[in-house]
């Protein structure tokens, strides 16, 4: 299983006060994803590595700003045709029916925890690659459980000072750098997690 996540130089993947109109939190957190939208051709290898997964897992906060019981009108940040085009397993404590979307994406809501989501994603993809789509809490849980084999950090030259921090509360990891590439808006560093 792999994970690829944008991170500030001070270790945050989202800023303070996330909300429906600020999915990444207060400015300058929006800077974390400029590399994806402003220079996609320059970052094609990293984008392709993310989109060639056979299934995805994400946390509820990555899916949307709703807390508690579901607002069933909310179908994700991405509109009618999310960029995944594969099964996406959303970790949650609140049951919800599967949400099929245009382009082949179906959101499956998993209340059984990270191992249940992993098993369901493995069943959906067979021998295909599973990608953790985010956010920080979800990546941290899978790292702590030893289930991520490869981690790509898309390091963006911005400091957020507070927010959702990567590596928070997990034991020290042994990382082996297996790749790095500098681009204009991010430096992509890939590690094998031992």
TORGU-37413 format. One record per atom (N, C-alpha, C): x, y negated, z; residue number from 0; residue in one letter. Coordinates in steps of 0.2 Angstrom, whole numbers, plus 2048, in hexadecimal, padded with zeros to 3 digits. Atoms other than C-alpha are relative to their C-alpha. Example, Ala and Ser with C-alpha at 12.3 -4.5 7.8 and 13.67 -1.06 7.14 Angstrom:
2
DRENVO  804  806  800  0  a
DRENVO  83E  816  827  0  a
DRENVO  804  7FA  800  0  a
DRENVO  7FC  806  7FF  1  s
DRENVO  844  805  824  1  s
DRENVO  7FC  7FB  803  1  s
! end
This chain:
194
DRENVO  804  806  800  0  x
DRENVO  800  800  800  0  x
DRENVO  804  7FA  800  0  x
DRENVO  7FC  807  801  1  x
DRENVO  806  7EE  7FC  1  x
DRENVO  7FC  7FB  802  1  x
DRENVO  804  806  7FF  2  x
DRENVO  802  7DD  801  2  x
DRENVO  805  7FA  7FD  2  x
DRENVO  7FD  806  803  3  x
DRENVO  806  7CC  7F9  3  x
DRENVO  7FC  7FA  803  3  x
DRENVO  803  806  7FD  4  x
DRENVO  803  7BC  802  4  x
DRENVO  804  7FA  800  4  x
DRENVO  7FC  806  7FF  5  x
DRENVO  807  7AA  801  5  x
DRENVO  800  7FE  807  5  x
DRENVO  7FE  802  7F9  6  x
DRENVO  80F  7A3  810  6  x
DRENVO  804  7F9  800  6  x
DRENVO  7FC  806  7FF  7  x
DRENVO  816  792  816  7  x
DRENVO  806  802  802  7  x
DRENVO  7F9  7FF  7FE  8  x
DRENVO  828  790  81A  8  x
DRENVO  800  801  808  8  x
DRENVO  801  7FF  7F8  9  x
DRENVO  822  790  82D  9  x
DRENVO  7FC  806  801  9  x
DRENVO  803  7FA  7FE  10  x
DRENVO  819  7A0  82B  10  x
DRENVO  7F8  801  800  10  x
DRENVO  808  800  800  11  x
DRENVO  806  79C  828  11  x
DRENVO  7FD  801  7FA  11  x
DRENVO  803  7FE  806  12  x
DRENVO  7FB  7A3  81B  12  x
DRENVO  7F9  7FC  7FF  12  x
DRENVO  806  805  800  13  x
DRENVO  7EC  796  81F  13  x
DRENVO  802  7FB  806  13  x
DRENVO  800  805  7FB  14  x
DRENVO  7EB  786  829  14  x
DRENVO  7FB  800  805  14  x
DRENVO  805  801  7FB  15  x
DRENVO  7E1  780  837  15  x
DRENVO  7F9  7FE  7FD  15  x
DRENVO  807  802  802  16  x
DRENVO  7CE  77E  836  16  x
DRENVO  7FD  802  7F9  16  x
DRENVO  803  7FD  806  17  x
DRENVO  7C9  78A  828  17  x
DRENVO  7F8  7FF  800  17  x
DRENVO  807  801  801  18  x
DRENVO  7B7  786  821  18  x
DRENVO  7FE  802  7F9  18  x
DRENVO  803  7FF  807  19  x
DRENVO  7AC  789  812  19  x
DRENVO  803  7FB  7FB  19  x
DRENVO  7FD  805  805  20  x
DRENVO  7B3  779  80A  20  x
DRENVO  807  7FF  801  20  x
DRENVO  7F8  800  7FF  21  x
DRENVO  7C5  77C  810  21  x
DRENVO  802  808  802  21  x
DRENVO  7FE  7F9  7FF  22  x
DRENVO  7C8  78F  80E  22  x
DRENVO  807  802  803  22  x
DRENVO  7FA  7FF  7FD  23  x
DRENVO  7DA  78D  812  23  x
DRENVO  802  7FC  806  23  x
DRENVO  7FF  805  7FA  24  x
DRENVO  7D8  780  820  24  x
DRENVO  802  7F9  7FD  24  x
DRENVO  7FF  807  801  25  x
DRENVO  7DD  76E  821  25  x
DRENVO  806  800  7FB  25  x
DRENVO  7FB  801  804  26  x
DRENVO  7E9  767  815  26  x
DRENVO  807  800  804  26  x
DRENVO  7FE  7FF  807  27  x
DRENVO  7F7  76A  810  27  x
DRENVO  7FF  808  7FE  27  x
DRENVO  800  7F9  801  28  x
DRENVO  7F2  77D  810  28  x
DRENVO  7FE  802  7F9  28  x
DRENVO  801  7FF  807  29  x
DRENVO  7EB  77C  7FF  29  x
DRENVO  806  801  7FB  29  x
DRENVO  7F9  7FF  804  30  x
DRENVO  7FD  77B  7F9  30  x
DRENVO  802  807  7FF  30  x
DRENVO  7FE  7F9  800  31  x
DRENVO  7FF  78D  7FD  31  x
DRENVO  7FF  804  7FA  31  x
DRENVO  802  7FC  806  32  x
DRENVO  7F7  793  7ED  32  x
DRENVO  800  7FC  7F9  32  x
DRENVO  7FF  804  806  33  x
DRENVO  7FC  785  7E1  33  x
DRENVO  804  804  7FA  33  x
DRENVO  7FC  7FC  804  34  x
DRENVO  808  791  7D9  34  x
DRENVO  7FC  805  7FC  34  x
DRENVO  804  7FB  803  35  x
DRENVO  7FA  79D  7D4  35  x
DRENVO  7FC  7FC  7FA  35  x
DRENVO  805  804  805  36  x
DRENVO  7EF  78F  7CB  36  x
DRENVO  804  7FB  7FC  36  x
DRENVO  7FC  805  804  37  x
DRENVO  7FC  782  7C5  37  x
DRENVO  805  803  7FC  37  x
DRENVO  7FA  7FE  803  38  x
DRENVO  80A  78D  7BF  38  x
DRENVO  7FF  808  7FF  38  x
DRENVO  801  7F9  800  39  x
DRENVO  802  79E  7BB  39  x
DRENVO  805  804  7FB  39  x
DRENVO  7FC  7FC  805  40  x
DRENVO  80D  7A3  7AC  40  x
DRENVO  807  800  803  40  x
DRENVO  7F9  7FF  7FD  41  x
DRENVO  81D  79F  7B6  41  x
DRENVO  800  805  805  41  x
DRENVO  801  7FB  7FB  42  x
DRENVO  816  7AB  7C3  42  x
DRENVO  7FD  806  7FE  42  x
DRENVO  804  7FA  803  43  x
DRENVO  80F  7B8  7B8  43  x
DRENVO  802  807  803  43  x
DRENVO  7FF  7F9  7FD  44  x
DRENVO  819  7C7  7BF  44  x
DRENVO  7FD  801  807  44  x
DRENVO  804  800  7F9  45  x
DRENVO  812  7C3  7D1  45  x
DRENVO  7F9  801  7FF  45  x
DRENVO  807  7FF  801  46  x
DRENVO  801  7C1  7CB  46  x
DRENVO  7FE  806  7FD  46  x
DRENVO  802  7F9  803  47  x
DRENVO  801  7D1  7C0  47  x
DRENVO  801  805  806  47  x
DRENVO  7FF  7FB  7FB  48  x
DRENVO  808  7DA  7CF  48  x
DRENVO  7FA  800  805  48  x
DRENVO  806  801  7FC  49  x
DRENVO  7F9  7D4  7D9  49  x
DRENVO  7FA  803  7FD  49  x
DRENVO  806  7FE  804  50  x
DRENVO  7EC  7D8  7CC  50  x
DRENVO  800  807  7FE  50  x
DRENVO  800  7FA  802  51  x
DRENVO  7F2  7E9  7C8  51  x
DRENVO  7FE  806  805  51  x
DRENVO  802  7FB  7FB  52  x
DRENVO  7EC  7F1  7D8  52  x
DRENVO  7FA  804  7FE  52  x
DRENVO  806  7FC  802  53  x
DRENVO  7DF  7FF  7D7  53  x
DRENVO  7FA  7FE  805  53  x
DRENVO  805  802  7FB  54  x
DRENVO  7D6  7F8  7E7  54  x
DRENVO  803  7FB  805  54  x
DRENVO  7FE  805  7FC  55  x
DRENVO  7D7  7EA  7F3  55  x
DRENVO  7FD  801  807  55  x
DRENVO  803  800  7F9  56  x
DRENVO  7D4  7E8  806  56  x
DRENVO  801  7F9  802  56  x
DRENVO  7FF  807  7FD  57  x
DRENVO  7D1  7D7  80E  57  x
DRENVO  7FC  7FF  806  57  x
DRENVO  804  801  7FA  58  x
DRENVO  7CB  7D0  81E  58  x
DRENVO  7FA  7FC  7FF  58  x
DRENVO  806  804  801  59  x
DRENVO  7BA  7C8  821  59  x
DRENVO  801  7F9  7FF  59  x
DRENVO  7FE  807  801  60  x
DRENVO  7C2  7B7  822  60  x
DRENVO  802  7FE  7F9  60  x
DRENVO  7FE  801  807  61  x
DRENVO  7CA  7B9  811  61  x
DRENVO  7FA  800  7FB  61  x
DRENVO  806  800  804  62  x
DRENVO  7B9  7BD  80A  62  x
DRENVO  7FB  7FA  801  62  x
DRENVO  804  806  800  63  x
DRENVO  7B0  7AE  811  63  x
DRENVO  800  7FD  807  63  x
DRENVO  7FF  803  7F9  64  x
DRENVO  7AE  7A2  820  64  x
DRENVO  7FA  802  805  64  x
DRENVO  805  7FF  7FC  65  x
DRENVO  79F  7AA  827  65  x
DRENVO  802  805  806  65  x
DRENVO  7FF  7FC  7FA  66  x
DRENVO  7A0  7B1  839  66  x
DRENVO  7FA  802  803  66  x
DRENVO  806  7FD  7FE  67  x
DRENVO  794  7BC  842  67  x
DRENVO  7FC  804  7FB  67  x
DRENVO  804  7FD  805  68  x
DRENVO  785  7C3  838  68  x
DRENVO  801  7FD  7F9  68  x
DRENVO  7FF  803  807  69  x
DRENVO  786  7C1  825  69  x
DRENVO  7FB  7FB  7FE  69  x
DRENVO  804  804  804  70  x
DRENVO  77F  7B3  81B  70  x
DRENVO  800  804  7F9  70  x
DRENVO  800  7FC  806  71  x
DRENVO  77A  7BF  80C  71  x
DRENVO  801  7FC  7FA  71  x
DRENVO  7FF  804  806  72  x
DRENVO  77B  7B0  800  72  x
DRENVO  807  7FF  7FE  72  x
DRENVO  7F8  800  801  73  x
DRENVO  78E  7B0  802  73  x
DRENVO  802  806  7FD  73  x
DRENVO  7FD  7FA  804  74  x
DRENVO  796  7BB  7F5  74  x
DRENVO  808  7FF  7FF  74  x
DRENVO  7F9  801  800  75  x
DRENVO  7A8  7B5  7F8  75  x
DRENVO  802  7F9  7FD  75  x
DRENVO  7FE  806  802  76  x
DRENVO  7B3  7A6  7F3  76  x
DRENVO  800  7FF  7F9  76  x
DRENVO  7FE  800  807  77  x
DRENVO  7B5  7AB  7E1  77  x
DRENVO  7FB  7FF  7FB  77  x
DRENVO  806  801  805  78  x
DRENVO  7A4  7A8  7D9  78  x
DRENVO  7FE  807  7FE  78  x
DRENVO  803  7F9  802  79  x
DRENVO  79B  7B6  7CF  79  x
DRENVO  805  805  7FD  79  x
DRENVO  7FB  7FC  803  80  x
DRENVO  7AB  7BD  7C7  80  x
DRENVO  807  800  804  80  x
DRENVO  7FA  800  7FC  81  x
DRENVO  7B8  7C0  7D4  81  x
DRENVO  806  803  7FD  81  x
DRENVO  7FA  7FE  804  82  x
DRENVO  7CA  7C3  7CE  82  x
DRENVO  803  807  801  82  x
DRENVO  7FD  7FA  7FF  83  x
DRENVO  7CC  7D4  7D5  83  x
DRENVO  7FE  806  7FB  83  x
DRENVO  802  7FB  806  84  x
DRENVO  7C2  7DF  7C8  84  x
DRENVO  801  807  802  84  x
DRENVO  7FF  7F9  7FD  85  x
DRENVO  7C4  7EE  7D4  85  x
DRENVO  7FC  800  806  85  x
DRENVO  803  800  7FA  86  x
DRENVO  7BD  7F4  7E4  86  x
DRENVO  804  7FC  805  86  x
DRENVO  7FD  804  7FA  87  x
DRENVO  7C0  7E8  7F3  87  x
DRENVO  7FD  802  806  87  x
DRENVO  803  7FE  7F9  88  x
DRENVO  7BE  7EE  805  88  x
DRENVO  801  7FB  805  88  x
DRENVO  800  806  7FB  89  x
DRENVO  7BA  7E0  811  89  x
DRENVO  7FF  803  807  89  x
DRENVO  801  7FF  7F9  90  x
DRENVO  7BD  7E3  823  90  x
DRENVO  7FC  7FC  804  90  x
DRENVO  805  804  7FD  91  x
DRENVO  7AF  7DE  82E  91  x
DRENVO  7FD  804  806  91  x
DRENVO  804  7FD  7FB  92  x
DRENVO  7A5  7E1  83E  92  x
DRENVO  7F9  800  7FF  92  x
DRENVO  807  800  802  93  x
DRENVO  795  7DE  836  93  x
DRENVO  7FE  803  7FA  93  x
DRENVO  802  7FD  806  94  x
DRENVO  78D  7EA  82A  94  x
DRENVO  7FD  7FC  7FB  94  x
DRENVO  803  804  805  95  x
DRENVO  788  7E4  819  95  x
DRENVO  800  805  7FA  95  x
DRENVO  800  7FC  806  96  x
DRENVO  783  7ED  809  96  x
DRENVO  806  7FE  7FB  96  x
DRENVO  7FB  802  805  97  x
DRENVO  790  7EE  7FB  97  x
DRENVO  7FD  7FB  7FB  97  x
DRENVO  801  806  804  98  x
DRENVO  791  7DF  7F0  98  x
DRENVO  803  800  7F9  98  x
DRENVO  7FD  7FF  807  99  x
DRENVO  793  7E3  7DD  99  x
DRENVO  801  7F9  7FD  99  x
DRENVO  7FF  806  803  100  x
DRENVO  79A  7D4  7D3  100  x
DRENVO  802  801  7F9  100  x
DRENVO  7FE  7FF  807  101  x
DRENVO  79E  7D0  7C1  101  x
DRENVO  807  802  7FF  101  x
DRENVO  7F9  7FF  802  102  x
DRENVO  7AE  7D6  7B9  102  x
DRENVO  803  806  804  102  x
DRENVO  7FE  7F9  7FD  103  x
DRENVO  7AE  7E7  7C3  103  x
DRENVO  802  7FF  807  103  x
DRENVO  7FF  800  7F8  104  x
DRENVO  7B1  7E0  7D5  104  x
DRENVO  7FA  802  803  104  x
DRENVO  805  7FE  7FB  105  x
DRENVO  7A7  7E8  7E2  105  x
DRENVO  803  7FF  807  105  x
DRENVO  7FE  801  7F9  106  x
DRENVO  7A9  7E2  7F4  106  x
DRENVO  7FC  805  804  106  x
DRENVO  802  7FB  7FB  107  x
DRENVO  7A7  7F0  801  107  x
DRENVO  801  7FE  807  107  x
DRENVO  7FF  803  7F9  108  x
DRENVO  7A4  7EB  813  108  x
DRENVO  801  806  805  108  x
DRENVO  7FD  7FA  7FC  109  x
DRENVO  7AE  7F7  81F  109  x
DRENVO  800  7FE  807  109  x
DRENVO  801  801  7F8  110  x
DRENVO  7A9  7F7  832  110  x
DRENVO  804  805  804  110  x
DRENVO  7FD  7FB  7FC  111  x
DRENVO  7B4  806  836  111  x
DRENVO  808  7FE  801  111  x
DRENVO  7F9  802  7FF  112  x
DRENVO  7C5  7FC  837  112  x
DRENVO  805  801  7FB  112  x
DRENVO  7FB  800  805  113  x
DRENVO  7D5  7FC  82E  113  x
DRENVO  801  807  7FD  113  x
DRENVO  7FE  7F9  803  114  x
DRENVO  7D8  80F  82C  114  x
DRENVO  7FA  802  7FB  114  x
DRENVO  806  7FE  804  115  x
DRENVO  7C6  811  825  115  x
DRENVO  800  7FC  7FA  115  x
DRENVO  7FF  804  806  116  x
DRENVO  7C9  803  819  116  x
DRENVO  805  803  7FB  116  x
DRENVO  7FB  7FD  803  117  x
DRENVO  7D9  80B  814  117  x
DRENVO  7FE  807  7FC  117  x
DRENVO  802  7FA  803  118  x
DRENVO  7D1  81C  811  118  x
DRENVO  7FB  7FF  7FB  118  x
DRENVO  805  802  805  119  x
DRENVO  7C3  815  807  119  x
DRENVO  803  7FD  7FA  119  x
DRENVO  7FC  803  806  120  x
DRENVO  7CF  80B  7FC  120  x
DRENVO  804  806  7FD  120  x
DRENVO  7FC  7FA  802  121  x
DRENVO  7DA  81B  7FA  121  x
DRENVO  7FB  804  7FC  121  x
DRENVO  805  7FC  804  122  x
DRENVO  7CA  825  7F4  122  x
DRENVO  7FE  7FC  7FA  122  x
DRENVO  802  804  806  123  x
DRENVO  7C5  817  7E8  123  x
DRENVO  806  800  7FB  123  x
DRENVO  7FB  801  805  124  x
DRENVO  7D6  815  7E0  124  x
DRENVO  804  807  7FE  124  x
DRENVO  7FC  7FA  801  125  x
DRENVO  7DD  827  7E1  125  x
DRENVO  807  7FF  801  125  x
DRENVO  7F8  801  7FF  126  x
DRENVO  7F0  826  7DE  126  x
DRENVO  802  7F8  7FF  126  x
DRENVO  7FF  807  801  127  x
DRENVO  7EE  813  7DA  127  x
DRENVO  802  7FC  806  127  x
DRENVO  7FD  804  7FA  128  x
DRENVO  7F6  805  7E4  128  x
DRENVO  7FA  7FC  803  128  x
DRENVO  804  804  7FC  129  x
DRENVO  7EC  7FD  7F2  129  x
DRENVO  804  7F9  802  129  x
DRENVO  7FD  807  7FF  130  x
DRENVO  7EF  7EA  7F4  130  x
DRENVO  7FC  7FD  806  130  x
DRENVO  804  804  7FB  131  x
DRENVO  7EB  7E1  804  131  x
DRENVO  800  7F9  7FE  131  x
DRENVO  801  807  803  132  x
DRENVO  7E4  7D0  7FE  132  x
DRENVO  800  7FB  805  132  x
DRENVO  7FF  805  7FB  133  x
DRENVO  7E5  7C7  80F  133  x
DRENVO  7FA  801  805  133  x
DRENVO  7FB  805  7FE  134  x
DRENVO  7E4  7BE  81A  134  x
DRENVO  805  803  805  134  x
DRENVO  7FA  7FE  7FB  135  x
DRENVO  7F1  7BE  828  135  x
DRENVO  7FE  805  805  135  x
DRENVO  802  7FB  7FB  136  x
DRENVO  7E7  7C8  835  136  x
DRENVO  800  807  7FD  136  x
DRENVO  800  7F9  804  137  x
DRENVO  7E4  7D6  828  137  x
DRENVO  807  803  7FF  137  x
DRENVO  7F9  7FE  802  138  x
DRENVO  7F6  7D6  822  138  x
DRENVO  804  802  807  138  x
DRENVO  7FD  7FF  7FA  139  x
DRENVO  7FC  7D6  834  139  x
DRENVO  7FE  807  803  139  x
DRENVO  802  7F9  7FE  140  x
DRENVO  7F1  7E5  839  140  x
DRENVO  803  806  7FC  140  x
DRENVO  7FD  7FB  804  141  x
DRENVO  7F7  7EF  82B  141  x
DRENVO  807  801  800  141  x
DRENVO  7F9  800  7FE  142  x
DRENVO  809  7EB  82E  142  x
DRENVO  801  803  807  142  x
DRENVO  7FF  7FD  7FA  143  x
DRENVO  807  7EF  840  143  x
DRENVO  7FF  808  800  143  x
DRENVO  802  7F9  801  144  x
DRENVO  7FF  800  83B  144  x
DRENVO  805  804  7FC  144  x
DRENVO  7FB  7FD  804  145  x
DRENVO  80E  804  830  145  x
DRENVO  7FD  802  7F9  145  x
DRENVO  803  7FE  807  146  x
DRENVO  803  805  820  146  x
DRENVO  802  7FC  7FA  146  x
DRENVO  7FD  804  806  147  x
DRENVO  80B  7F8  815  147  x
DRENVO  807  802  7FE  147  x
DRENVO  7FA  7FE  802  148  x
DRENVO  819  7FF  80B  148  x
DRENVO  804  7FA  7FD  148  x
DRENVO  7FD  805  804  149  x
DRENVO  81D  7EF  801  149  x
DRENVO  7FD  7F9  801  149  x
DRENVO  802  806  7FE  150  x
DRENVO  81B  7DD  806  150  x
DRENVO  803  7FA  7FC  150  x
DRENVO  7FD  805  804  151  x
DRENVO  81D  7CE  7FA  151  x
DRENVO  7FD  7F9  804  151  x
DRENVO  801  807  7FD  152  x
DRENVO  81E  7BC  802  152  x
DRENVO  801  7FB  7FB  152  x
DRENVO  7FF  805  804  153  x
DRENVO  81A  7AE  7F7  153  x
DRENVO  801  7FA  804  153  x
DRENVO  7FE  805  7FB  154  x
DRENVO  823  7A1  801  154  x
DRENVO  7FF  7F9  7FC  154  x
DRENVO  801  807  803  155  x
DRENVO  81D  78F  7FD  155  x
DRENVO  803  7FB  804  155  x
DRENVO  7FC  805  7FC  156  x
DRENVO  827  780  802  156  x
DRENVO  7FB  7FB  803  156  x
DRENVO  804  805  7FC  157  x
DRENVO  81A  778  80E  157  x
DRENVO  800  803  807  157  x
DRENVO  800  7FE  7F9  158  x
DRENVO  819  778  821  158  x
DRENVO  7F9  7FE  802  158  x
DRENVO  807  801  7FD  159  x
DRENVO  807  77A  829  159  x
DRENVO  800  7FF  807  159  x
DRENVO  800  801  7F9  160  x
DRENVO  80C  77A  83B  160  x
DRENVO  7FC  804  805  160  x
DRENVO  805  7FC  7FC  161  x
DRENVO  7FD  784  841  161  x
DRENVO  7FB  803  7FB  161  x
DRENVO  805  7FC  804  162  x
DRENVO  7F0  790  83A  162  x
DRENVO  800  807  801  162  x
DRENVO  7FF  7F9  800  163  x
DRENVO  7F0  7A2  836  163  x
DRENVO  807  802  7FE  163  x
DRENVO  7F9  7FE  801  164  x
DRENVO  801  7A9  838  164  x
DRENVO  801  807  7FE  164  x
DRENVO  7FE  7F9  802  165  x
DRENVO  809  7B8  82F  165  x
DRENVO  805  803  805  165  x
DRENVO  7FC  7FC  7FC  166  x
DRENVO  812  7C5  83A  166  x
DRENVO  7FE  7FE  808  166  x
DRENVO  802  801  7F9  167  x
DRENVO  809  7BF  84A  167  x
DRENVO  7FE  806  804  167  x
DRENVO  802  7FA  7FC  168  x
DRENVO  808  7CC  857  168  x
DRENVO  802  807  7FE  168  x
DRENVO  7FE  7F9  802  169  x
DRENVO  810  7DA  84E  169  x
DRENVO  807  802  802  169  x
DRENVO  7F9  7FE  7FE  170  x
DRENVO  820  7E4  853  170  x
DRENVO  805  7FE  7FB  170  x
DRENVO  7FB  801  805  171  x
DRENVO  830  7E0  84B  171  x
DRENVO  800  805  7FA  171  x
DRENVO  800  7FC  806  172  x
DRENVO  831  7E7  839  172  x
DRENVO  807  801  7FD  172  x
DRENVO  7FA  7FF  804  173  x
DRENVO  83F  7EE  82F  173  x
DRENVO  7FF  7FF  7F9  173  x
DRENVO  801  801  807  174  x
DRENVO  83F  7E6  81E  174  x
DRENVO  806  800  7FC  174  x
DRENVO  7FA  800  805  175  x
DRENVO  84A  7E9  80F  175  x
DRENVO  7FE  7FC  7FA  175  x
DRENVO  801  804  806  176  x
DRENVO  84A  7DC  802  176  x
DRENVO  801  803  7FA  176  x
DRENVO  7FF  7FC  806  177  x
DRENVO  847  7E4  7F1  177  x
DRENVO  7FF  7FB  7FA  177  x
DRENVO  800  805  805  178  x
DRENVO  844  7D4  7E7  178  x
DRENVO  7FF  7F9  802  178  x
DRENVO  802  807  7FF  179  x
DRENVO  843  7C1  7E6  179  x
DRENVO  801  7FC  7FA  179  x
DRENVO  800  804  806  180  x
DRENVO  83F  7B4  7D9  180  x
DRENVO  7FE  7F9  802  180  x
DRENVO  802  807  7FE  181  x
DRENVO  83F  7A1  7DB  181  x
DRENVO  7FC  7FE  7FA  181  x
DRENVO  804  803  805  182  x
DRENVO  831  798  7D1  182  x
DRENVO  800  7F9  803  182  x
DRENVO  800  807  7FF  183  x
DRENVO  82D  785  7D1  183  x
DRENVO  7FC  7FF  807  183  x
DRENVO  805  802  7FA  184  x
DRENVO  81F  786  7DF  184  x
DRENVO  800  805  805  184  x
DRENVO  7FF  7FB  7FB  185  x
DRENVO  824  796  7E8  185  x
DRENVO  806  804  7FF  185  x
DRENVO  7FB  7FA  801  186  x
DRENVO  831  7A3  7EB  186  x
DRENVO  7FD  806  803  186  x
DRENVO  803  7F9  7FF  187  x
DRENVO  82C  7B5  7EA  187  x
DRENVO  805  804  803  187  x
DRENVO  7FC  7FB  7FD  188  x
DRENVO  834  7C1  7F6  188  x
DRENVO  7FD  806  801  188  x
DRENVO  803  7FA  7FF  189  x
DRENVO  830  7D3  7F6  189  x
DRENVO  805  805  804  189  x
DRENVO  7FC  7FC  7FB  190  x
DRENVO  835  7DF  804  190  x
DRENVO  7FD  807  800  190  x
DRENVO  803  7F9  7FE  191  x
DRENVO  833  7F2  807  191  x
DRENVO  800  800  807  191  x
DRENVO  801  800  7F9  192  x
DRENVO  82C  7F4  818  192  x
DRENVO  802  807  802  192  x
DRENVO  7FE  7FA  7FE  193  x
DRENVO  835  802  821  193  x
DRENVO  7FD  802  807  193  x
! end
